[in-house]
Amino acid sequence: MKVTLRKVTKTPLDFEVKSNEITFKGYLEYHGGKLILLKATLTGLLEITCDSCAEEFKMPVDEEVEFFISDGIYEDENSVELDVVESFDGIADIDGLLNSEIELIKSDYHSCDECKHSN
C-alpha cells in the first residue's frame, strides 16, 4: 500500500496491511512542515529462529509503533530528537515500513520457550 504524502491531512488517514500472520494497523496524520505522524500497532505471530538452538518458533507480537515520515530530507532545526523516516519520492510505502519493523524485531535476540526454561 502506497500513500501520497501530500494527500495526508490533519484528519487521520487509516491503514491496515498484513504480512503472513502480522497485521500493521494505524493511521497517518499531518504533523507540520514536512512531517507526517505514523501511529500504529503491530500484532500477530512472527516466525523467528531461536538464537540458542536455531529452531524455528512463532513469537507473539503486540507492539505500538510511532514515528514521523518526512517528505524529503529531514532537517532538525530545534535540536529535538525525533524518530524520522525520510521519503524522497513523496510516497509512504506502508508495506515497506511493515517489513522494516518486522526485520527490526527479528534482529533482536530471541529464545524459544524450551531454551528459556533450560537456562
C-alpha positions, 0 to 999 in steps of 0.5 A: 500500500502506497500513500501520497504524502501530500494527500495526508491531512490533519484528519487521520488517514487509516491503514491496515496491511498484513504480512503472513500472520502480522497485521500493521494497523494505524493511521497517518496524520499531518504533523507540520512542515514536512512531517507526517505522524505514523501511529500504529500497532503491530500484532500477530505471530512472527516466525523467528529462529531461536538464537540458542538452538536455531529452531524455528518458533512463532513469537507473539507480537503486540507492539505500538509503533510511532514515528514521523515520515518526512517528505524529503530530507529531514532537517532538525532545526530545534535540536529535538530528537525525533524518530524520522523516516525520510521519503524522497519520492513523496510516497509512504510505502506502508508495506515497506515500513511493515517489513522494516519493523518486522526485520527490526524485531527479528534482529533482536535476540530471541529464545524459544520457550524450551531454551528459556526454561533450560537456562 
